[in-house]
Amino acid sequence: MAFFSKKFIKLTGKWSPVCKTVSCYDAQRLAKDIEKECTVSYTDVISVLTAIPGVMRRYLAEGHSVKLDGIGSFFLTFECKKTGVDSAEEVSMDQVTNIKVQFRPAMRGSGVKGKFANTLIADDIEWTYLPNTKSEAGTSNVPDTDVPDTDHDLVG
């Protein structure tokens, strides 16, 4: 079961649903659940999960993307200074201000417009309203209802 709450959008003066995350599972929890679904031991799963970041870091540094079937692809991108340079010869990495890892989720579908879905989203997902106990500070003209601080707060 997935959860949602309500958010007041100051710019439009309208309300909208937002996803709520109720907890965060770590590698140990993942390894325990993976062990239950296959013949690999918890220790082996933890070893693999621990090795993934270092191997991915090396692949990305070598200019490769990393595709995990059923999950998605990871690749490097970067941001540059807002001002460009006047010629192609002047282009350099000195213009880069931030390097990021980008994620593109794996998709499934027929290829018909609107028929693609992220493979990590269950087809039978059920949404349940989760009241937020936080109130929006400093908004006197907003109805007294649930307002999350961010779209992906951990609740609890």
Phi and psi restraints in degrees (value plus and minus 20) as a CYANA .aco file:
   2 ALA   PHI    -126.1   -86.1
   2 ALA   PSI     141.7   181.7
   3 PHE   PHI    -144.4  -104.4
   3 PHE   PSI     132.1   172.1
   4 PHE   PHI    -158.6  -118.6
   4 PHE   PSI     139.9   179.9
   5 SER   PHI    -154.3  -114.3
   5 SER   PSI    -189.1  -149.1
   6 LYS   PHI    -135.0   -95.0
   6 LYS   PSI     125.6   165.6
   7 LYS   PHI    -154.7  -114.7
   7 LYS   PSI     113.4   153.4
   8 PHE   PHI    -110.0   -70.0
   8 PHE   PSI     106.4   146.4
   9 ILE   PHI    -118.8   -78.8
   9 ILE   PSI      86.5   126.5
  10 LYS   PHI     -79.0   -39.0
  10 LYS   PSI     -59.6   -19.6
  11 LEU   PHI     -79.4   -39.4
  11 LEU   PSI     -61.5   -21.5
  12 THR   PHI    -121.3   -81.3
  12 THR   PSI     -35.3     4.7
  13 GLY   PHI      51.4    91.4
  13 GLY   PSI       2.0    42.0
  14 LYS   PHI    -136.2   -96.2
  14 LYS   PSI     144.9   184.9
  15 TRP   PHI    -125.5   -85.5
  15 TRP   PSI     131.3   171.3
  16 SER   PHI    -167.8  -127.8
  16 SER   PSI     130.4   170.4
  17 PRO   PHI     -96.8   -56.8
  17 PRO   PSI     130.2   170.2
  18 VAL   PHI    -155.7  -115.7
  18 VAL   PSI     124.4   164.4
  19 CYS   PHI     -86.6   -46.6
  19 CYS   PSI     123.4   163.4
  20 LYS   PHI    -142.0  -102.0
  20 LYS   PSI     113.9   153.9
  21 THR   PHI    -122.6   -82.6
  21 THR   PSI     106.1   146.1
  22 VAL   PHI    -115.1   -75.1
  22 VAL   PSI     -37.9     2.1
  23 SER   PHI    -185.7  -145.7
  23 SER   PSI     153.6   193.6
  24 CYS   PHI    -147.4  -107.4
  24 CYS   PSI     104.3   144.3
  25 TYR   PHI    -113.3   -73.3
  25 TYR   PSI     117.4   157.4
  26 ASP   PHI    -119.9   -79.9
  26 ASP   PSI    -196.4  -156.4
  27 ALA   PHI     -82.4   -42.4
  27 ALA   PSI     -54.3   -14.3
  28 GLN   PHI     -84.5   -44.5
  28 GLN   PSI     -62.1   -22.1
  29 ARG   PHI     -85.7   -45.7
  29 ARG   PSI     -63.6   -23.6
  30 LEU   PHI     -79.2   -39.2
  30 LEU   PSI     -65.2   -25.2
  31 ALA   PHI     -83.3   -43.3
  31 ALA   PSI     -60.7   -20.7
  32 LYS   PHI     -81.7   -41.7
  32 LYS   PSI     -62.7   -22.7
  33 ASP   PHI     -92.5   -52.5
  33 ASP   PSI     -56.7   -16.7
  34 ILE   PHI     -84.8   -44.8
  34 ILE   PSI     -61.4   -21.4
  35 GLU   PHI     -77.1   -37.1
  35 GLU   PSI     -56.5   -16.5
  36 LYS   PHI     -89.9   -49.9
  36 LYS   PSI     -43.9    -3.9
  37 GLU   PHI    -118.5   -78.5
  37 GLU   PSI     -24.1    15.9
  38 CYS   PHI    -170.4  -130.4
  38 CYS   PSI    -193.4  -153.4
  39 THR   PHI    -113.4   -73.4
  39 THR   PSI     -14.0    26.0
  40 VAL   PHI    -106.5   -66.5
  40 VAL   PSI     119.0   159.0
  41 SER   PHI     -96.7   -56.7
  41 SER   PSI     139.7   179.7
  42 TYR   PHI     -73.9   -33.9
  42 TYR   PSI     -65.8   -25.8
  43 THR   PHI     -81.4   -41.4
  43 THR   PSI     -61.1   -21.1
  44 ASP   PHI     -86.1   -46.1
  44 ASP   PSI     -62.1   -22.1
  45 VAL   PHI     -83.2   -43.2
  45 VAL   PSI     -66.2   -26.2
  46 ILE   PHI     -79.4   -39.4
  46 ILE   PSI     -61.6   -21.6
  47 SER   PHI     -79.5   -39.5
  47 SER   PSI     -64.3   -24.3
  48 VAL   PHI     -86.8   -46.8
  48 VAL   PSI     -68.0   -28.0
  49 LEU   PHI     -80.4   -40.4
  49 LEU   PSI     -56.2   -16.2
  50 THR   PHI     -89.6   -49.6
  50 THR   PSI     -52.8   -12.8
  51 ALA   PHI     -98.1   -58.1
  51 ALA   PSI     -45.6    -5.6
  52 ILE   PHI     -75.5   -35.5
  52 ILE   PSI     -69.4   -29.4
  53 PRO   PHI     -78.7   -38.7
  53 PRO   PSI     -62.4   -22.4
  54 GLY   PHI     -85.8   -45.8
  54 GLY   PSI     -62.2   -22.2
  55 VAL   PHI     -86.5   -46.5
  55 VAL   PSI     -64.9   -24.9
  56 MET   PHI     -82.4   -42.4
  56 MET   PSI     -61.3   -21.3
  57 ARG   PHI     -77.7   -37.7
  57 ARG   PSI     -63.3   -23.3
  58 ARG   PHI     -85.6   -45.6
  58 ARG   PSI     -66.1   -26.1
  59 TYR   PHI     -80.0   -40.0
  59 TYR   PSI     -65.5   -25.5
  60 LEU   PHI     -83.1   -43.1
  60 LEU   PSI     -60.5   -20.5
  61 ALA   PHI     -85.4   -45.4
  61 ALA   PSI     -45.3    -5.3
  62 GLU   PHI    -107.4   -67.4
  62 GLU   PSI     -17.1    22.9
  63 GLY   PHI      71.1   111.1
  63 GLY   PSI      -7.2    32.8
  64 HIS   PHI    -117.4   -77.4
  64 HIS   PSI     136.4   176.4
  65 SER   PHI    -116.6   -76.6
  65 SER   PSI     144.3   184.3
  66 VAL   PHI    -144.4  -104.4
  66 VAL   PSI     101.2   141.2
  67 LYS   PHI    -130.0   -90.0
  67 LYS   PSI     103.9   143.9
  68 LEU   PHI    -128.0   -88.0
  68 LEU   PSI      91.1   131.1
  69 ASP   PHI     -73.5   -33.5
  69 ASP   PSI     112.4   152.4
  70 GLY   PHI      61.6   101.6
  70 GLY   PSI     -28.6    11.4
  71 ILE   PHI    -133.6   -93.6
  71 ILE   PSI     -81.1   -41.1
  72 GLY   PHI     132.3   172.3
  72 GLY   PSI    -189.2  -149.2
  73 SER   PHI    -138.3   -98.3
  73 SER   PSI     125.1   165.1
  74 PHE   PHI    -136.8   -96.8
  74 PHE   PSI     118.9   158.9
  75 PHE   PHI    -175.5  -135.5
  75 PHE   PSI     139.8   179.8
  76 LEU   PHI    -106.4   -66.4
  76 LEU   PSI     124.0   164.0
  77 THR   PHI    -157.7  -117.7
  77 THR   PSI     149.2   189.2
  78 PHE   PHI    -168.4  -128.4
  78 PHE   PSI     141.1   181.1
  79 GLU   PHI    -124.4   -84.4
  79 GLU   PSI     127.6   167.6
  80 CYS   PHI    -139.5   -99.5
  80 CYS   PSI     144.1   184.1
  81 LYS   PHI     -75.7   -35.7
  81 LYS   PSI     127.7   167.7
  82 LYS   PHI     -82.6   -42.6
  82 LYS   PSI     -48.7    -8.7
  83 THR   PHI    -113.5   -73.5
  83 THR   PSI     114.4   154.4
  84 GLY   PHI    -105.8   -65.8
  84 GLY   PSI    -188.5  -148.5
  85 VAL   PHI    -137.2   -97.2
  85 VAL   PSI     144.0   184.0
  86 ASP   PHI     -98.9   -58.9
  86 ASP   PSI     -42.7    -2.7
  87 SER   PHI    -160.6  -120.6
  87 SER   PSI     139.4   179.4
  88 ALA   PHI     -82.3   -42.3
  88 ALA   PSI     -51.6   -11.6
  89 GLU   PHI     -86.0   -46.0
  89 GLU   PSI     -44.2    -4.2
  90 GLU   PHI    -106.0   -66.0
  90 GLU   PSI     -30.2     9.8
  91 VAL   PHI     -85.1   -45.1
  91 VAL   PSI     109.8   149.8
  92 SER   PHI    -172.4  -132.4
  92 SER   PSI     148.1   188.1
  93 MET   PHI     -89.7   -49.7
  93 MET   PSI     -30.2     9.8
  94 ASP   PHI     -83.9   -43.9
  94 ASP   PSI     -40.0     0.0
  95 GLN   PHI     -97.6   -57.6
  95 GLN   PSI     -37.3     2.7
  96 VAL   PHI     -95.1   -55.1
  96 VAL   PSI     110.8   150.8
  97 THR   PHI    -128.4   -88.4
  97 THR   PSI     -39.8     0.2
  98 ASN   PHI    -180.4  -140.4
  98 ASN   PSI     110.2   150.2
  99 ILE   PHI    -124.4   -84.4
  99 ILE   PSI     115.1   155.1
 100 LYS   PHI    -151.3  -111.3
 100 LYS   PSI     136.5   176.5
 101 VAL   PHI    -118.9   -78.9
 101 VAL   PSI     103.9   143.9
 102 GLN   PHI    -120.1   -80.1
 102 GLN   PSI     125.5   165.5
 103 PHE   PHI    -141.7  -101.7
 103 PHE   PSI     111.3   151.3
 104 ARG   PHI    -139.7   -99.7
 104 ARG   PSI      91.6   131.6
 105 PRO   PHI     -85.0   -45.0
 105 PRO   PSI     128.5   168.5
 106 ALA   PHI     -88.0   -48.0
 106 ALA   PSI     124.2   164.2
 107 MET   PHI    -142.4  -102.4
 107 MET   PSI     132.6   172.6
 108 ARG   PHI    -147.8  -107.8
 108 ARG   PSI     133.0   173.0
 109 GLY   PHI     133.6   173.6
 109 GLY   PSI     159.6   199.6
 110 SER   PHI    -109.9   -69.9
 110 SER   PSI     -30.9     9.1
 111 GLY   PHI      74.0   114.0
 111 GLY   PSI     -28.7    11.3
 112 VAL   PHI     -98.3   -58.3
 112 VAL   PSI     120.0   160.0
 113 LYS   PHI     -69.9   -29.9
 113 LYS   PSI     109.5   149.5
 114 GLY   PHI      63.3   103.3
 114 GLY   PSI     -19.2    20.8
 115 LYS   PHI    -123.4   -83.4
 115 LYS   PSI     -16.2    23.8
 116 PHE   PHI    -109.3   -69.3
 116 PHE   PSI     125.3   165.3
 117 ALA   PHI    -161.3  -121.3
 117 ALA   PSI     124.8   164.8
 118 ASN   PHI     -82.1   -42.1
 118 ASN   PSI     112.3   152.3
 119 THR   PHI     -87.2   -47.2
 119 THR   PSI     -38.4     1.6
 120 LEU   PHI    -107.1   -67.1
 120 LEU   PSI     -23.9    16.1
 121 ILE   PHI    -118.3   -78.3
 121 ILE   PSI     100.6   140.6
 122 ALA   PHI     -85.5   -45.5
 122 ALA   PSI     122.7   162.7
 123 ASP   PHI     -86.0   -46.0
 123 ASP   PSI     -50.3   -10.3
 124 ASP   PHI    -128.0   -88.0
 124 ASP   PSI      12.5    52.5
 125 ILE   PHI     -81.8   -41.8
 125 ILE   PSI     115.8   155.8
 126 GLU   PHI    -133.3   -93.3
 126 GLU   PSI     111.7   151.7
 127 TRP   PHI    -122.5   -82.5
 127 TRP   PSI     114.6   154.6
 128 THR   PHI    -145.1  -105.1
 128 THR   PSI     114.2   154.2
 129 TYR   PHI     -89.4   -49.4
 129 TYR   PSI     110.2   150.2
 130 LEU   PHI    -140.0  -100.0
 130 LEU   PSI      85.0   125.0
 131 PRO   PHI     -80.3   -40.3
 131 PRO   PSI     120.4   160.4
 132 ASN   PHI    -115.3   -75.3
 132 ASN   PSI     113.0   153.0
 133 THR   PHI    -106.5   -66.5
 133 THR   PSI     -29.2    10.8
 134 LYS   PHI    -103.4   -63.4
 134 LYS   PSI     126.8   166.8
 135 SER   PHI    -131.9   -91.9
 135 SER   PSI     133.0   173.0
 136 GLU   PHI     -99.9   -59.9
 136 GLU   PSI      97.1   137.1
 137 ALA   PHI     -96.5   -56.5
 137 ALA   PSI     119.8   159.8
 138 GLY   PHI      57.7    97.7
 138 GLY   PSI      -4.1    35.9
 139 THR   PHI    -142.2  -102.2
 139 THR   PSI      69.7   109.7
 140 SER   PHI     -98.0   -58.0
 140 SER   PSI     -43.7    -3.7
 141 ASN   PHI    -112.5   -72.5
 141 ASN   PSI     -13.1    26.9
 142 VAL   PHI    -115.9   -75.9
 142 VAL   PSI     114.4   154.4
 143 PRO   PHI     -75.0   -35.0
 143 PRO   PSI     128.7   168.7
 144 ASP   PHI     -98.6   -58.6
 144 ASP   PSI      60.2   100.2
 145 THR   PHI    -155.9  -115.9
 145 THR   PSI    -192.5  -152.5
 146 ASP   PHI     -93.5   -53.5
 146 ASP   PSI     110.6   150.6
 147 VAL   PHI    -159.9  -119.9
 147 VAL   PSI      90.3   130.3
 148 PRO   PHI     -95.8   -55.8
 148 PRO   PSI     132.9   172.9
 149 ASP   PHI     -91.8   -51.8
 149 ASP   PSI     -57.0   -17.0
 150 THR   PHI    -158.4  -118.4
 150 THR   PSI     147.0   187.0
 151 ASP   PHI     -90.5   -50.5
 151 ASP   PSI     -39.2     0.8
 152 HIS   PHI    -150.0  -110.0
 152 HIS   PSI      21.1    61.1
 153 ASP   PHI     -79.3   -39.3
 153 ASP   PSI     125.1   165.1
 154 LEU   PHI    -104.3   -64.3
 154 LEU   PSI     106.9   146.9
 155 VAL   PHI    -119.4   -79.4
 155 VAL   PSI     117.3   157.3
